[in-house]
Amino acid sequence: MYQCATFTEYSAKNICNKEGHCYPKVFIATNYFQEVLEGQEIPAGLHVKIDFVSGKKYAKLLDHNNNEPSDIIIVDKDGSIHSDPAQIESSEVGTNQDSEVHIHHEDSLETNSSFPVIPPGHKENFRIPHSDNLLFEECIFKLTTTSQSLHDIISTLDSLEDLVHELEFGIKLAKGNGLISIVKLLDNDSNEVKEKAALVIGTTMQNNPLAQDEALKLDLIPYLLDLLSSETDIKLSSRLLYALSSIVRGKKESIQSIKDNQGLSRLAVIYQKLENNEFRAKCALFVTDFIDPNMFNIVHKKFNLFDQHHHDGIISSFENTIETWCNLFQDTLFDDMDNDKEIDFDTREKLLSGISMIKSHYSRQCPLRNGFKHWLLNQINLDDDEYLEDYFRLVNQVKIQYGLI
C-alpha cells in the first residue's frame, strides 16, 4: 500500500523558507547552471560559480570533456574547508555517512559579475593554491559590495597587494569592478589608504599588458598625473609614480598617453618641486624605463605583441623634454659651486643610469654641463670599496660616453 511521507520525513529531505516555498535539502544538479538556494547542500564533484554582485551560487554537473579547471576545495562534515585533499586523513574518508566528505569544484569566473572571465589567449594558471583564490574572491567581494572600516580597507588592500603579484590575479582584478573600486580609494581621506591603493594598482600593472589595457580604458594615466601634480606628501607621491610607471612600462598606447597629456613635462615640474632623493630616484627610473627599448622588447616579446619601431617613433617626439631631464639629472648631483651634493649612492646610481640611457639614445639632447663634468671627474673610488664597484663602473661608462677617458 502506498504511504504518504510523514512531516518528519518530508522536512528531513526538504527546506521550507518563510514564504512557504519548499525545495530539496540536497541540490539536484543538471547539465546547466542553477541557483543553489539558501541552506542547500552541494553534492560532491559539481562545477560551482559565485556571483559576487548578488552573493548567489550556481552549480551544474562537471563536463569532463570540456577541460574545466581542476581546482577543488574539500568541505567536511563540520564545514571546515581544506584546499588539498591530502589534508584529510584517510581514516576520515570512509563509507560511514557521518564522516562523508564533499569535494566541490569552485569557479568564480561569472561573466555578469564583478569577477571577470580570463580573456582568450591567456592560459589560466591552475596551480595557484585554492586558498589564494578564495582570499582573492573575498577581497573583491568586500571592495565592490560592502562598506568597510578604515582598518578593514587597509587589511583588504594588503591582502590584494600580495595576491596580484601573480599575473592571473592581476588580470582578474583589472578586468572586473575591483580596479574601479581601488581607483576610487585614491580619493580617500586617509593617506595610508591612498598609498596602499596606488601600490595595488602598480603591482597589478607590472609587466601585465592585459591589465594595462584596462587602465587605459579608465584613463588612469591623466588621472594619476593630476594627482601627482597636486600632491606634496613624498611617500604617496612615490606610490602614485610607481602606479603610473607600471601602466606605462613597455606599453605603446601608454607611452602615447604620456605624450598626449604632457606627462614628461609635468613630471619634470614635480621633480623640481619635491626635493627628495627617494622620489627623484624613482623619477630617474621612470624616465630610464620610458626610453629604454629593451624594456619595451622584454614585455612584448613575452606576449607576442607589436614591434620596436612603434616605440622609437613615439619617443622621438619627446626630444626637447628628454633634454630637460638630462639637465635635471646632472644638476641634481652638484651644487652651485660644482661640489658634490650629499646624495646617497643608490640615488646617484639611478640618476647616472638615466643620464647614460639618454646619452646612448639621444646624444644631442644630453650635452655635458660644466658643473657635471667637474663632478664626474672627481668620482674616483679612492678606497677601492668593493661594495661600490657597480657604481664606479657606471661612472666610468658615463665618462666614456662623454669622452673623458
TIMI-516453 format. One record per residue (C-alpha): x, y negated, z negated. Coordinates in steps of 0.02 Angstrom, whole numbers, plus 50000, padded with zeros to 5 digits. Each point is the difference from the previous one (the first is absolute). Example, Ala and Ser with C-alpha at 12.3 -4.5 7.8 and 13.67 -1.06 7.14 Angstrom:
2
506155022549610
500694982850033
//
This chain:
405
500005000050000
500604982750044
500414989649847
500174981149992
501614993449930
499884993749823
500394981749961
501615005449915
500555009850154
499514985650113
500914986849898
501555010749992
500104999850190
499384982450035
500244982049945
498544987849985
500334981349996
498974986549914
498914997850154
499505018349990
500995005150154
500805017049977
501445007750097
501175015149983
501284999049861
501315007650115
500314990250161
499505009950155
501234996350139
499705000150188
501104995950149
499534981749982
500384987449864
498624998049871
499954989349844
500485008649838
498634994649880
500264995149820
500475014749889
500195012550142
501415012649990
501095001150155
500475018050045
501785004750041
500794996850168
498964985650068
500534984750099
499574985149889
499964981650044
499784985149885
499224983450050
500914987449893
498744986450037
498525009549929
500965012649894
499025014250081
500755016950045
499625010150156
500475018150034
499925013150136
500735017150040
501834999950050
500325001850186
501535011250006
500164997650187
500144981149988
501694998449911
499224991049854
501194993749865
500505012949871
500184989249844
499015007549857
499584996849820
499475013249877
498584996549881
499885012349857
498535003449887
500314985649879
500194987550140
501904998749995
500784995850168
501605008250061
500894995050159
500915016650019
499225017349991
501605006249917
499564989349849
498595012249958
500625015649911
499525015950089
499165006049842
498774985650016
499455005150174
499045016149991
498325007650036
499264993449839
498734986750044
500434990249844
501754996850069
499464995950177
501154988050092
499344989050142
501214994550136
499404984150084
500674992450158
500094981049983
500034988050146
499644981649975
500174994450180
498214993850012
499804989550157
498694988349929
500844997049832
501404989149934
501165014950018
500565001150182
500295013550126
501825002450049
500164993750179
500355011250149
501845002750036
500515000349816
500355017049926
499255000949827
501145005849860
499135014449912
501455002749880
499544985249893
499535006349825
498125000349982
500164990849835
500734985450098
498525000450120
498794999649855
500934985549917
500034990250163
498135002550027
499654994649822
501044984150023
499094995550162
498335003349919
500424988449855
500634986250113
498555000250122
498495004049894
500274994849820
500424985049893
501575002949899
500864991749854
501684991650029
500885014949921
499075012450112
500384990050158
501854999749958
499985018649960
499115004050164
501234989750101
501485008449914
499315017050046
499684994850180
501744992750019
500745016949953
498845009350119
500144989350157
501855003950017
499275015350084
499594995250181
498355009549991
499334989549858
500634984050079
498975003550156
498465004849901
500114984449893
500244988550149
498605007250106
498704999649863
499264986649890
501405002449874
501174988050089
498664986650008
499715001849813
501854998349964
500184984750112
498604991949901
501045002749843
501324988150070
498784986449947
499845006749823
500294988449851
501355011549932
501754998550075
500365017849947
498525006550099
500524989750152
501795006549987
499445018149992
498744997750140
501374992950112
501145014549952
498675012850049
499744991250167
501864999650035
500255018249956
498505005150105
500694991250154
501805006449988
500465008650164
498155003550029
499404993250168
498245006749975
499854990349837
500804984650079
498645000350133
498684998349866
500934985549918
500014991050167
498125002550018
499774991549832
501144985350052
501095003749849
501544991450071
499314982150004
499155003149833
501635005549918
500924985250076
498694988349926
500195008149829
501904998850009
499944981750051
499004995249846
500805011749874
501334994349876
500185015749893
501605008850052
499495017949962
498324998450086
500814991450150
501245014550014
498585012749998
499024990450131
501544999250109
500235018849979
498225002850060
500274988550149
501655008250045
499235017349996
498614994950119
501234992050121
501415012749996
500175008350171
498284994550060
499884990150163
498274993049966
500524994749825
501534991050067
498864991250124
498874995049856
501494992549908
500374989950155
498204994350022
499924994349818
501724991649996
500495013049871
501894998150007
499914981049990
498785000649854
501075012749910
501534988950024
499094986149907
499555012149860
501825005949993
500594982349967
498624996649874
500295015449893
501824998849948
500105017649934
501335012650050
498875015349992
498684992250111
501294993350121
500805017150013
498295007150048
499814986350131
501685004950072
499435018150010
498394994650085
500924990050133
501315013750024
498685013450027
498984988350106
501354998050133
500845016949981
499555010550153
500505015949909
498594997649874
498794998750144
500685015650085
500045010849842
498164997449961
499345001650176
501085014550054
499195009849858
498254995650059
500405000050188
499364982350027
500524985650113
501814996450046
501364987749947
499754987150139
498394993549922
500934996249839
501404990450088
498774989750100
499064994049847
501544996649894
500814989250135
498654986949972
500614997549821
501734993950045
499844982649925
499315006849838
501345013449995
501334986450005
499154991949849
500125016349906
501845002350042
500364982649932
498965003249843
500925016249962
501694991850022
499554984749896
499355010949858
501735007249971
500974984049965
499714983249917
500304982150062
501855001849959
500135015950103
500255009949840
499275017149964
498274999349921
499625011549855
499025013050096
499985018549959
500875011550123
498385008850048
499244983650060
501624995150086
500035016650091
498234997950063
500334982150057
501585005550091
499065014550081
498734987450063
501364988850070
500875014950081
498375006250079
499594982950071
501784997750063
499955017150084
498404996850097
499894981050012
501794994049992
499634982550066
498664997549867
501235003949860
501504988250010
501314999749862
499704985649881
501564991949925
499535003549820
499605018050040
501675002350088
500924994149844
498935011249890
500255015050113
501904998350005
500044999749810
499055016549985
501465011649959
499965015849893
501464994749890
499615013049867
499815014050128
498345004349918
499325016350074
498244995249946
500054985350121
500745009450148
498394999350101
499804981449965
501754995650059
499845011550150
498494989450048
500994984049967
501365006050120
498695004650129
499304982249996
501764992850008
500315010350157
498364994150076
500564982049977
501775003450058
500814996349832
501025016249999
//
